[in-house]
Amino acid sequence: MGRRGEEDLSAGPLARGVRRGTGGTEMPAGSPRERFRSLASPLRTAAGLVAGLLVLAGCASAPKPAAGPEPAFFPPPPDPPRVQFLFAITSEEDIPGFRRSLAERLAGEAETHILVRPRGVAVRDGVIYVADAKLATVLRIDLDAKRFEPIDHQGPGKLSGPLGISFDEDGVLYVADRGRRQVVAFAPDAEGRLAWSRAYGESETLLPTDVVARNGRLYVTDISDHEIEVYDIASGERVGTLGREGEDPGEFKFPSFIALGPDDTLYVTDTMNFRVQKLTLDGEPLGSYGKAGDWTGSVSRPKGVAVDDDGFVHILDAGFENAQIFLPDGRVGTFYGGYGNYPGHMYLPFEIALDKSLLPRLRDRVSPRLVPKYVILVTNQAGPHKLNVYVFGEPAAGADGGS
């Protein structure tokens, strides 16, 4: 079983545990996390890398960023920053600029929406959507209105155990619901509000954990049969499967998370094979990222995956409690997060989303030392901070690792 609060998608023990201290203390010597931390010396920039991403041999379990006030950067000094932690959201009151109306304050009975067990995360038109397994809903987080609100999912759209979520090109939200053993679709109505549309999958056979849509097809990770199920969006019919149980390229052991690449490719977290596989939409294997181990470039409990426009692959790890960014050629570029009590730490991270539409709303929080490219959202299964907000970018001219 996973640690308390962790979603155990494999329904069985993971092959490797990572011990933790308490209160931010160091791990015992020789533990996987301590061995990661021993790799503290990052390599310098390698010439000719795509978009100039630094190649580091830095520890995969992040050391604390530079001491002092925010902003908090990753990697830590002396290297130029690539990721900045902005803030974390657990309730409406954490949204920058949140204030209750005078009427609400006088009444003293205003309800505060909170995230309890966040799982999947997605963004549409500058609005954040988070699936919460405990609340059995998807919360809509509007940074402009500074409000949380659940989507309408009553009646046939009632959710039971929502996990991964994603939008298609038409703004339809798809929710992989492990409790229902279906994927539930919510389409925007005439006023743009999401309402139940239909469900995909036979409840007695499917055990979905994540979903993406492309070219009229749904690609659903099914940990019951260790495969990717493919559905026709229009008809609702299953039209094929990708992969089977196994260890070879194109085979899976508990495929748990899925993302789309910029070149219409699939990236699948192959949990018990300790890797993320890259596939064509037809299931042809194109390579993989990560391997079992305790060192840079390895993974312990791989979770959510996301890919940016340059092909950089972000892989969350609930064992190392960080995200590693892999270059398109498979080398490790950098990392962010890590275990501890400092700004930007993670606590059993689950899912990740990359988005550009949030940048105008958050640009005033970005350090002048970083030229932002997109926002990173990470859900945490436990701890006080349920949704971490970061920004990824290029170091500004003259920026270094100093504060």
N, C-alpha and C positions, 0 to 999 in steps of 0.2 A: 504494500500500500504506500501511497505518497504520504508526505508529512501532513500533519493536521492542517486542514484548510485547502489542501491541494486537490485539484480535480484529477483523479486517476483514470485517464482515458484508456489505458491498456487493460483495465480490469484485472490486473495482476501485479505482482511485485516487479519493480524496475530492477535492472541488473546491477545498478550501482547507487549507493547512497552517498550523501555528502554531509558530514557532521557539521554542526554549527555551534558556535559559542553563544553566550547570552549577553545582551546589552552591548553588542558591537565588539566583543572580545575576539582576539585572534583564535584561529583554529589550532588544535594540537599539532605539533611538528609531525610531519609525515602524512597528514590528512590530505585528501585531494585538493581542498581549497588552499591549504598552506603551500602545497607544491605549486599551485597556480601563482600564488602571491610571490613565490621565490623568483618568478620570471619577470622581474620588475624593470629590466632595461630594454626600452623599445628600440627597434631598428630605426635608422633614419630614412628619409624619403627615397623611394626607388624611382629612378628616372623613367619617364614615359608611361606612368600608370594612368589609367583612365581617370580623367578629371582631377588628377593630382592627389588621389587619396593616399594617405600615409600608409606605408607597410610597417607594421609594428610586430615585434616579438614580445610585446607587453603581455602581462598576465591576463588570462581570460576572465578571471575573477577580479574585478576592478579594485585597485587600491583607492584610498580616499583621494578625492580631488584636493587641490591646494587649499590649505586652511585659510579661513577668513570669510568675509561676507560673500553673498552671492554676487555675481553669477558663478555657477559651478560648471566647469568645463571637463570634457573628456576628449582625448586622453589627458591625463594630468600633466603638469609641467615636467620637463622643459619643452615638450612638444607643442606645436601650434594647435589650437583647438579645432575640433571638427563637430562636436556635439555640445550643445548647451542645455542644461536643465532649466526649464522656465518655472514651473510650479506643478502642484499635484491637486487633483480634485477628488473629493469624497462626497461632498454635499453641495447644494446650491450656494451655500455661504462661502465656498472656496473659489467660486467664479470671480475673476478680477472685476471689481467695481460693483459687486452685488450689494444691494440695499433693499430692505423691505419698505413697502409703501407706508405712509403715515397711518392709513386705516389698518393695515396689518399689524403695525406695532402697537396701536392703541387697543386693538382687539386681543392681542397676545395669544391668539390661537392658530396662527398661520402654520400650515404643515410644511416641514422641511423634507424634501426628497433627498435620499442618500443612496449611495452605492453600497451594497452589502457583500455580494459575491460576484463581482464583475467577471465576465468571460469574454465574449467577442466584442470587437470594436470596429466601427466603420464611420466614414464621413461622407456626407452628401451636401453640396452647396453650402459649405461652411458650418454645417450643423453636425455635431457628434452624436452617434448612436452607440449605446452600450447595452449588451445583453447581460442581465443579472439572473443567475441561476437560482438564488435564494428567493428573490422577488418574483420569479417566473414572468419576467417582462423584458421589454426593450425600452430603455430610457432615452429620451431625446434631450440632449444637452445643447441649449442655444446660448452661445456666448454673447450674442447681441442683446437678446431679451434677458439674459442672466437668469435662466430658469431651467429646471429639470421638469420633464413631464413624460409619463408613459405613453407609448403608442396605444391605439385602440386595438385590443386583441381579444375581445370577448366573443362568445358564441363559437363558431367554427374555427376562429383564429386563436382560441385560447391556448396559451403556451404552458408547457410543463417543465421542461429542462433545457432552456435555450443555451446554446454554446456559440459556435461560430456564426458570424453574420457577414453579409456583403450586399452591395447594390449592383444592378445591371445598368446598361447604358440608358434605359428608360426610367430609371429611378425606382424600380421595384426592389424592395428589401426582401432578401431571402434569409431565413433563420433555420439553422440546423438544430432541431430540437430532439435531444436524446431521450427525453421523457416520452414524447409522442412517437418516437422512432420514425419521424418524418421531417421533411423540409417544408416550412410554412412560408408562403409568399404574401407580402403586403404591398399593394399597388397604390400609387397616389391618386386621390380622387380629384374632382374638378377644382377644389380649393387647395390642392397640394398635400392634404393630410393622408397619411397612410392608413389603408383599410384592408382587411383580409381579402385575399384574392383566390388562392387555392392551396392545396397541399400536394406534395410529391412523395412517393415511396409507399411501399406496403409496410404497415406498422409491425408486422410479425417477423420481417426479415431484415430490415434496415436498422443500423445503429449509427446514425450520422453524428459527426463532430464538427464538420466545417463544410463550407460551400462557396463556390465562385461560379459566375455566369459569363459565358462568352459565345457569341455567334449563335444565339438561339439554343444553347445547351447549358445544362447545369452539371457541374462536376462536384460530386459529393464524396467526402472521405467516409468510408464505412469500415469501422474497426471490428465489426462482427465477421465479415468475410475477407478482411485484409485486402481491400480493393477500392478503386474509385468507381462509383456508379455514375453513369451518364444518362441524363434525362432530357427529353425534348421539352422545351419550355412551353410551347404552344399546346401540345397534346397532353402533356403530363406523363407520357409513356417513357419507360426506361428503354433506351436504345442501345445500350452496351455497357461494358465494364472495361476498366484499365487495370492491368496487373493481376497478381495473385499472391498467395502467401509464399514467402521465401526470402532468400538473402541476396539473390543475384540482381544485377541492374534491371529495373523495371518491376521488381517484386517487392513486397512490403511485409512488415510485421507491425501491425497497428498504425496504419497511416492516419494521422490525427489532425493535421492542419494542412491547408492548401492556399496557394496564392498564385496570381497571374503575373507573368513577366511582361516587359514592354514589347517583346517580340512574339506574343501569343504562345507562350510556353507556360507549363505548369510547374510549380515548385511545391513538393509534398514533404512534410515532416514525417519521415519513416521512423517512428519513435523507437522501436525495439531493435532496429538496425543502426541506431545512433547516427543518423545522417539526414540530410535534406536532398531529395532527388529532383533533378530537372528533367522534364519530359515534354514531348510534343503533345498537342491536343489529342493525338491518336495513341498516346501511350508509349512512344518510342523513347527509350532512355537516352539522355544527352549528357549525363554526368551527375556528380553529387558533391555535396559540401559537408564537411565534418566527418568525424569518426569517433569511436569510443575511446576514451582516454581522459587524462587529467591535464593536458597541456594546451597551449594555444592552438586553435584550429580543431580541437576535439569538442565533443558535447557530452553532457551527462544526462540531463532530462530535457531534450529539445522540445520546445513548444511552438509558439506562433512564428510565422515566417512572412516577410514582406520584401518586395523587390522594387528598387527605384528605377527611374528612366535610364540611368547609366548602367543598369545591370548589377548594382551593388546589392548583395543579399543580406538582409538583417535576420538573424536567427536568435530567438529568445531561448534562454536556458534556465529552468527552474532549479537546477542543481547548483549552478554557478551564480544564479540570480543576476544575470546580466544579459546583454545582447552583444553578439559579435557581428561585425560587418565583414563579409567575404567579398573579395574582388571577383569579377566575372571568371577569371582563370582559376578560382578556387583558393587563392591565398587569402590569409586573414589581413584585413586592412586596419581595423581598430575596434574598439569596444566602448560600451557605456553602461552605466548602472553598476551593479555589484552589491554585496551584502554590507550592511552597516547602518549607521544613524546619521548620515550626512545627506545633503541635498542631492537628489537624483538616484538614491539607492533603490533597489527593487526588492520585493518580498514575494517569492513564488510567482514570477511573471507568467502570464498566460497567453495573451494575444497582442498583436501589434498592427498598427495601421500607419501608412505614410500619406500625407496630404499637403497640397499646395494652397487650397482655398482658404485655409485658416491663417495663412501668413499675414494678410493685411490686418487681421484682428489682433495679431500678437507681435507685430513688428516692433512696436515701441518697447517691448520687453527684451529684445535681442541685443546683445552687447555689440558695440561698434567694432569689436575685434573679430566678429564673425559675419560673413556675407551669407545670409540664409538662403537655402534652396527649398526646404520643405519642413513640415512639422511631423514629429513622431509621437504617436500615442501608444502607451503600454498599459495594459490592465494588470493589476496585482491581485492575486487570489487571497492574500492575507496582509496583515500589517495595517497601519493607520492611513496609508495613502493608496487609494484604490485605482486612480488613473493618473499616470505620470505624463507630463507634457514636456517634450524636448524639441529642439530645432537642430537640424543638420545643415551644415554649410561649408564654405571654403574660408580659410583664414583670411582676414582682411590684410591689406598691404601693411607690412611691418609688424603683424601680430606674432607673438611668441607665447610661450607657456607661462609667462609671468602674470601676475594679477593686475 
